[in-house]
Amino acid sequence: MRQVISVSDRVEAAGRTQADPQIARWIRRTLAEDPPRARSLIVTIWGDALAPHGGQVWLAGLIRLLEPFGVNDRLTRTSVFRLARDGWLSRETRGRQSRYRLTAAGRARFAAAYRRIYAPPPLDWHGAWEMIVDLPGSDAAARAGLREDLRWAGYGALAAGVFVRPIVGGEAQAGESAAPPDALRLLVHDAKPPGEATLARQAGALWDFAAIARDYRRYLARFGRVIDRFRMRPIEASDPAQCFIVRTLLIHAYRRTLLRDPRLPPTLLPLDWPGNAAYALTRDFYRLTRARAEAHLAATLTADGSALAAADDAFHARFGGVTTP
């Protein structure tokens, strides 16, 4: 059974290191050139760092955690209030202090979204497709919301109101669908011989591979150099705060990049697909900095004497196992 993280150990670890000036400059430049929106950054931090530790945090601790990203007290309070209003979080108070935790609905949203981030790219595919048909009767707002939900879930628009995606990972995954109850859901296979008009040959028209590839290449260029800097010295000498900040910015950018990527099996992708390199870079840096980033998280959130629960098993299973060398 994993133990609750000791704040004294984390503070001692942080005291033995010194921030790298080059990494500090990279962080300042990145935040100045592409400052993250407060609410979106909080969603990233909650899903990446807080959810594995029980999904709850005192507001004062969250404010301290967000300060290095240029998110001030007022923005943090406003963003958390809106997330609670929208059903992601619930609030409890003790005197003048507030603690927020994920609601059941919020936890389900994070679980669905973050499975895509930490799961490896799909490999096995047996030619099966899921087709969603939006039946007449829904209003324009509902149709627009359905399109956005299906786009995030990796579906391509075959025609007006008709969406498809390959079913990967075996028959068990065939039961996972973003289709609403009033939509028609079909499981289909290409019936025509290879070389004729099939769904597989339409992949390039269903998804904008060129735009997605550009996003991935920008991501690799943006984070490749700073990650190389971390690798230049033993990770034990790296500053825990810098590990956490860069890891958070990495996951935040990777999450945004994945919004366009349907995570298709290799047989449907162009050759030399950069999504695989992006996944490997994200995985390797996450594994490299796991202990140091967690040290900063613990030291920041336990500064007022509260305890931080140990990370759950799902955290340790991310990227095929974050403790894997």
Secondary structure, 3 states (H helix, E strand, C coil): CCCCCCHHHHHHHHHCCCCCHHHHHHHHHHHHHCCCCHHHHHHHHHHHHHHHHCCEEEHHHHHHHHHHHCCCHHHHHHHHHHHHHCCCEEEEEECCEEEEEECHHHHHHHHHHHHHHHCCCCCCEEEEEEEEECCCCCCHHHHHHHHHHHHHCCCEEEECCEEEEEEECCHHHHHCCCCCCCCEEEEEECCCCCCCCCCHHHHHHHCCHHHHHHHHHHHHHHHHHHHHHHHCCCHHHCCHHHHHHHHHHHHHHHHHHHCCCCCCCHHHCCCCCHHHHHHHHHHHHHHHHHHHHHHHHHHHHCCCCCCCCCCCHHHHCHHHCCCCC
